[in-house]
Amino acid sequence: MEINTTTYKRCDLITVTGRIDSATAPQLSDTLNALMEEGRFRFVLDLSGTTFLSSAGLRVLINTQKNCKRYNRGEVVLACVPPNIHAALDLSGFVPLFRFFNDVITAVGNI
């Protein structure tokens, strides 16, 4: 898995490429936690290059969303979600907890 972070004035764009599974989810969690420790709580996750999302990856997403929304500080939005990842989020019941965008530009503009 490869993680690229781009910092904008209003939010951080995190581009995840590859598989998010039990071996790579801690790396994503560490990246997001480091940003939250810097006081950044608005994230756009670009999942266009993500091929697989396991339960460990789902746990990272929901924990990050919970921490960002606490005290109304921010949120995590998902952009360019592949159909198989969307199906995993739907099956787990997480779809209502996130906002979805078809492209990164719209997601960054609406966060």
N, C-alpha and C positions, 0 to 999 in steps of 0.2 A: 504494500500500500504506500502511496505517496501523498503527502499533505502539503499544499501550498497555501500560504496565508498572505492576503493583501489587505492592508489597513487603509480604510477610507475615513473621511471626517465623521460620518454618521455611523459607520458599522465596519465590521471585519468580514471579508469574503474568504471562506475556507473552501478550497477545492480539493476534493478527495478522489483519488484515482486508485482503482483496484478493489480488493476485497476488504470488507470490514468484518472481521471474525474475532474469535477469542484470542488469537495471537496478535492482531493488529489494533483491536479496540482500545487497549491501554495507551497506545501512542496517540490516538485521536483524543482520548480523554485528557492526557497530559497537555496536549496543545491547547485545548479549550480551557482547561483549568488555569494554565499560565496566562491566557488572555483575560480571564475573569479576575485573576489576582492583580492585574494591571488596571482594573476598573472598567474593562470593556465588557458589555453585556448585550450587544446587538450583533447577531451573527447571521450571515447568509451562507448556508451550506450548499455548494454546487456539487450535486451528485451525478452529473452527466457521465463521468468516467467510472462510477462505482458499479461493479459487477455483481456484488453479493453483500447482503446485510444480515448478520446473524443476530441471535438474541443478545449477545454481548454488545453489539453495535446499537441495537435498539435501546439497551439500558443506558449507554453513553448519551444518546440523543435525548431520552426522557429526563435523565438527571440534569443535563445541561439546560434543557428547557425549564425545568423546575427552578434551578438556581437563577436563571436569567429573569424569570417572571416574578421571583420573590421580591417584594417591596416595589413592584412595578418598575423595575430597572431596565428591562429590555425583553428580547425574545429571540428565538431561533426560528428562522424561516428556511424552507427547503426550495431549491431551484433545480430545474432540469432533472426531475426524478424519473428514472427509468421505470417502465411498467412493472418489472419484477420486484423492484424495491417498494414501489407504491403498493403492490399486492401484499407484501410482507407487513407494511405499516397498517394496511387495512385489516388484515387478518388478526393483528395484535390489538386492534382497536385504537391506534395512535393517530389516525387521520384527523379526528376533530381537534387534536392538541397542537397541530402545526398549520401554518399557512403555506400554501404551495404556489409556486410561480413557474411559468413555462420557460422563462429566460432570466439570466443573471441581472441584466440591466433593470428590468422591471422590479425584481426582488430588492435590489440595492436602493432603487428609488422609492420603494414603499415601506421600507423599514423605519 
